Amino acid sequence: MRGFICLTAHPKGCEQNVINQINYVKSKGQIEGAKKVLVIGASTGFGLASRITAAFGSNAATIGVYFEKPPQEGKTASPGWYNTAAFEDQAHNAGLYAKSINGDAFSNEIKQQTIDLIKADLGQVDLIIYSLASPVRTNPKTGVTHRSVLKPIGQPFSNKTVDFHTGVVSDITIQPCNEDDIENTVAVMGGEDWGMWIDDMKAAGVLAPGATTVAYSYIGPGLTEAVYRKGTIGRAKDHLEATAFAISDKLKDLNGKAYVSVNKALVTQASSAIPVIPLYISLLYKVMKEENIHEGCIEQIQRLFQQRLYNGTNVPLDEKGRIRIDDWEMRDDVQAKVSDLWKQATTESLSELGDLPGYKTDFLNLFGFDVDKVNYQADVNEMVEISGLV
Ligand code: NAI
């Protein structure tokens, strides 16, 4: 471990995670969903769950785009590499088309390569999931490299946070951003790149009539809003949400539609790097598990597909036109309990009040560790190939 990242990944553990997610989706029955699906950011977190749900919920052909580190002799790959290798093996065994492209999704080259692959193999796609989480983006039009920051806007923000490795709860103060920080964060995590993907795909004729595209957003409670929704990342999410309307306008002639789905707070590589959020998540997990409404990425996305996107009638939207699958997280009773626990949380009380073990397990699981049914004593080959890698 170094800070928020784990420096290795376990191929068998990642494989088992993928198999568990596939089994979950199968157990929930068929979804009358899209049949040809592109997932941008397909190798971990919500994007991987989206690819698995499309493939194993609706027998969809899937193309995945992601940016992962391949293995070298004696050095493991990044977890998304092993996840994708496992997913594509499972998809191929089930007779499903599954290919992928590893590279910078923000670049013109990767967009073109993806469009060429769609043209050659699928003709067109009817669903595009946009699930990138990145700290940096080079704009292909300007050549400028932007770095995102996770800071409050206007004034310093002080609150509690937890080091989830040690369980130590402490006070932190995060200094506010400057104007450039806002602009850069919007450039990385806002909707500009999503719009570029859809523009390029439309111009190339690879969007099927009625094509749908979905990107993921987050809102969260008052407790975290200074650093999340009202901070720099929140500005980027505002931009992403506004982009959905702009894309929907452009897709009118195809009868297509762009949505933003607001998802629940979950442990992923992206969210563990945001201060304050891990403490919130560990308390939220405790409350939601007690209420029997806890979900991980796969439960969230399976419900998004089955009960929102492809529910057989209209897609339900909130007053701002967004899909809400964070409904259980944001329930008044859940939030009231979390904010009550928040006031009491200290290093001494957190083991009682919060679900730190659940947080840690989920974090280790991201890298294929601490996964049930995996024999960590056995030798394992790090040189795993991705069968559908183009
Ligand atoms: P993640 O870190 O698990 O996944 C990010 C994906 O993007 C990976 O597949 C990675 O390979 C890919 N990627 C990153 N940079 C890339 C690049 N330059 N080119 C190609 N692929 C690249 O992140 P997570 O948490 O699943 O986030 C996905 C979306 O969901 C983000 O928009 C995030 O804000 C949103 N979200 C996350 C929540 C959370 O609690 N984790 C809650 C609600 C929304």
Boltz pocket constraint, residues with backbone or C-beta under 6 A from the ligand:
constraints:
  - pocket:
      binder: B
      contacts: [[A, 40], [A, 41], [A, 42], [A, 43], [A, 44], [A, 45], [A, 46], [A, 47], [A, 65], [A, 66], [A, 67], [A, 68], [A, 80], [A, 103], [A, 104], [A, 105], [A, 106], [A, 130], [A, 131], [A, 132], [A, 133], [A, 134], [A, 136], [A, 216], [A, 217], [A, 218], [A, 261], [A, 262], [A, 263], [A, 264], [A, 265], [A, 266], [A, 267], [A, 268], [A, 269], [A, 270], [A, 271]]
      max_distance: 6.0
